Amino acid sequence: MAFRSLATATRSSLRIGLIPADGIGREVIPAARRTLEALGSDLPKLEFHDLLAGFDLFTKTGAALPNETIDIEGGCDAALFGAVSSPSRKVAGYSSPIVALRKELDLYANIRPVVSVEKPSVDLVVVRENTECLYVKQETLTHTDSGREARATRLITERASRRIGTMAFELALARPRKQVTIIHKSNVLSVTDGLFRETVRAVPRLPGVSGRFDSVAIAEQIVDSAVYRLFREPEIYDVMVAPNLYGDILSDAAAALVGSLGLVPSVNAGDSFVMGEPVHGSAPDIEGQGIANPLAAIRSAALMLRHLKYEDAADRIDTAVNHVIREGRVLTPDLGGKSKTDEVVEAVLRRL
């Protein structure tokens, strides 16, 4: 899979920030590191920087995202993030560190490829706008005569929609099918989703584009219908581009098509930095048992490398992971196996 590349010079070293954060993030990010280290001369000299974030850190220090981690872009070329245990209840002073990092580093695109190894009909990419929608976290709670009333601000801007639309078209241009499907609910949310839809549709007509995307077909789908068709006929989709909330839901749903959230990688990408992040959460129910699936984190490391234009190294990782999945002998319980995390990592390393 091709990415719009970051402008990079030949490096003598590759500095990667590691942010395991919470739960099984502390188990799968070390697995990704071991895989990167096994690539040898395919990469420049690796330098790893351990950084802190997460809800556990917040409970201990009162800060979920220290300044040292926010400053990652200055000291690293890229990063890998594990998982965060954001509580479902309101906790005074706490805000999700991954959402904050995406905003602080302007990682406006979350790119989540969903590709089946044994079912070739599934080969799609969800491109999720990463900075707006309901995730701006502007909420109010007021008391009225009829009880409490909660409101949330949903922000959609032309600028953010144009950026994510351009990213989606660039990705589609590099893929065989060359199709972008715009996901929206503008039949109900005619102002916010209407702006998103109109702006993305207009990307091929932007000044300076001059026919670059003429070969890319444009489709659109109402979000609820898109979920239905995703399960019924996933082969109709190539690149799906969506506002933040829809993209979050669609990409997690798409993971069911390939067997597990433990297989699906992603990168958070901007114009000057990229951060790999497995799609799965912190999985507190299996934390510490040594059975977390490391493949999504390993694949996220490959996506990070691909974004940095280390294509050969990324191909080696993907080939090794795909072999382990096809072989089916060393798999974690989420995929019906009985293997431990470390055993799966060793199986991938043997294929490398």
N, C-alpha and C positions, 0 to 999 in steps of 0.2 A: 504494500500500500504506500502511495506517495504522499508526501506532505509538502506544504509550502515551507521552504527551509529558512532557518535563521541564517543571517549573514555571519559566516565564520571563517576565520583564517586557519591555516594549518596549526594544530596545537601540539605543543610538546608534552602537555598533560591535560587530563580531563578531570575537572573538579566537580564532584557530585555531592550534593547535600542529601543526607539521609534523615528523614523525619518519620520514625516508626509510629509515634503518637500512642494510640490506645489499643487495648485488646490484642487481637491476633496480628495487628500491624507490627508488633514487636517480634513476631515470629516469621512473617513473610518478607519483610524488608531485608533482614539478614540473608534470606534465601536468594533474593534478587542480587544482593551484593556478591554472594559467592558465584553466581552465574556470570556476572560481569567480570569478576576476577579471572574466571576460567577462559576468557576469550583471548588472553595473551596479546600477541602482537597485532591483532586486528584493531586494537584501540591504543591510543597514547597511554602514557603512564597514568594510572588512576590515583586520584586523591579523594578520599572520602571524609566528609565533615558531618559529624553527628550533631543533630539539632533537636530541640525539644518543642513539643506542642501537645495539646490534648486536654481532655476533661480531667484525667487523673492528675496532670500537672496543675490544673486550676485548683483542684481540691487541696493540693499541698502548698501552693505558692500564691494563689489568688490571680494568676495570669495564665490564660490558655495559650497565648501566643507571645513569647518573649521578643523583645526588640532584636535580639541576636538572630532569631529565626526570620523575622521580617526582613532583615538586611541580607538575606541569603543571596540575592541577585548580585550583590557587590563582590561576594567571595566565591561564588560557584558558577559553573557553566550550565548546570541543570540540577534537578532534584528528583527524589522519589519520596512520596508520601504514603504512609501505611493506611491507617483507618482512625476514625475518631468516634468516641462514645458520647455523642451529644444526647443529653437526657430529653425525654419527651415532655417533661414538665418544665416550667419556667424556673430558672435558677438565677437569682440576682447577681449581676455582674458578669455572667458567662455568655459568651457568643462563640459560635463554631469557628475554630481556627482555620479549617480548610476554606470556608466561605470567605473569611477575612484575608487569607493568603491570596486567593484568586483575585480579590479586589486590589490589595496592596501591590501586587506584581503585575496587575492588568493582564491576567491570564484569561482572556475573554472567551476562549473557545475550549469546551470540553469535548474531546473527540474520542468516541467509543466504538471501535469496530467490533462487530459480532459476526464471527465466521465459524461455521461448523466444520469439524474435521471429517466426520463420517456422513454428514448430510450436506452435500454440495449446494443444495437449494438455498442455504442461508449464507449470505455474504453481503452484509450491509454495514453502513456507518451511521451512527447517530451523532450529529453535530449540535451540541447544546450551547446556547448562549449562557455565559457563566457569571454575569455581573448584575443582571437586572431581574425583572419580573417580581414575584413576591419575595424573592430572596434579598431584597433591599432591607428587609426586617424593620419596616416602619409600621408598627402596630399600636393600636390604642385600645384601652378597655375603659368604658364609661358605665355609670350606673343610671338607669332610667326607671321610670315608674313601672315598667313591665319587666324589669330585671336587668342583668348585665348585658352590655352590647359591645361586641368586639369588631374592630375594623382593621383591615390591612391595606396598605398602598401597593398597587401593582404598577411598576414603572417599566415602560417600553419606550425607548428613544430611537430616533431615526439613525443616529450615529452607531449605536450598538447593533441594531438590526442590519445595517449596511455592512459592518465589519464581519459579523457572523455569516451573513449571506455570501460575502466574497470568499470567506474561508471555505464554505460549503461548495461553491462553484469551482474553486481551485482543486479541491479534493476530487470532485466528480470528473473534472477534466483529465485527471491522471488515471482514472479507472476505466475499464473496458466499456461499461454500459453508459457512462456519462449521463446520469440522470439525477436531478435534485428534486426531492419532494418536500414542499413547505407544509409544516404541520401547524395548524391554528384552530381557533374556535371563533372566527370572525363573524359567523352567522349569529352569535350571541354577543360576543365582546367586539363589537364593530369598530370601536375606537382604538383600543390597545392592540388586539390581535389584527385588526384591520391595518394598522400602521406597520406591524411586523410583516404581514403578508405583502402589502404593497411595496415596502422597501426592498424586501428580498427579491421579489419579482423584477424590480427595476435594476438590479445589479448589472445585468448584461448591457444595459443602456447607459451606464455611468460614463462620464467624460474620461477619456484615456483608455477605456477598455477596448474600444475599436474592434469589435467582432471576436474578441478572444474566446468568449463563451458561446459562440454560435452553434457549436457542436453539442452543447449540453442541453438536454431536454428538461423542461420544467413541468412538474406536476404539483398538485396540492391535495391535502386531505384534512378533513375535520378530525380533531384529535381522538375523539371517541371511536369514530369509524376506523382511524388508523390503527388503534390498538386491536380492534377486532380483526382487521385484515392482516395485521402483523402475525397473529397466530394462525389464521386460516391460509394465507398465501404470502409468506415472507419473501418469496422470490420476486415479488413485484417491486421491492424497494432496493435502492442502491445507496444514495446519500439522503438521509432524512435530516432536515434542519428545523430546529424548534426553539421557542423561548425556554427559559431556564426550567420551570416546573415541568412542562410537558416532556422536555428532553430527559429530565431526571427519571420520570416514570417510565417513559418508553424504553430507555436503555436497560433499566432493571428488568422490565418485562421481556425484552428481547433475549436476555440472558437465559431465560427458561427454554428457549429454542435450542440452545447448545448444551444444556444439561445442568449448569450451575453458575451462580455468580462467581464462584471460585475460578472460572475460566476467562472472565471478561476483563480486559485491560482498558486503560484510558490514559490520555495525556491532557493536562491543562496547558494550553498554549497561548502565548501572546506573540508580539512581534520581536521580542528580544529575550525571551526565557521560556523554558518548557519544564513541566513537572509531571512525571509519571505517577499514576494513582490507580491501584486496583479498584474495580467498581464495588466490590463487596464492603460490608461494614466491619465493625470491630468484633462481632460475633462473641459476645461475652459468655454464651453458653458452652463454647468449646475452648475458651482461652486457657492456655497453660496445659492442655492435654496432648499437645504435639500432633494434632491431626488436622490442622488448618491447611487448606489447599494453597500451595505457594505459586501455582501456575499463573494466576492473574497478575500477581506482582512481578513475576519473571517476564511475562509478556509485556507488562507496562514498561519494564526496563528496555525491552526491545523497541517498543514504540518511541520511547525517549531517544534512543540511539538513532532510530530512523529519522526522527525530526532533526537531529543534529547532523544528518547525512552520513552516518556510519552504517550504510546499507548492508554491507557484507556481514558485519557483526550481528546486526538485527536478524538477517536471514538465518544465520547459524542458530540463534536462539529459537526462532519460530520453528525451524525444521526439527530441532531436538524436542521441543515441547509437543509438536504434532505427532512425532513418532511415539512418544511416551503415551499419549492419549490413544492413538490407534492400537498400539500393542495391548493396552488394557490390563497389564499385569501389575503395575505399580500405580495405584490410584488411591486417593484419600476417600473417606466415607461418604462425602457429599456426591461422589461420582460412583458410589456403589462398591468401592474398594475397601481394603482393610489396612492400607499402608499409612505410615507416619509421614509427617511433613519432611523430615530429613531424608527418608527413603525416596520420596518423590524427587527431591533436589538431587540426590545422588544419581538417580536414573537419568535426569536431564543432563547432568554433568558428564555421564558416560557417553551420551550421544554427541556431546560437543567434542 
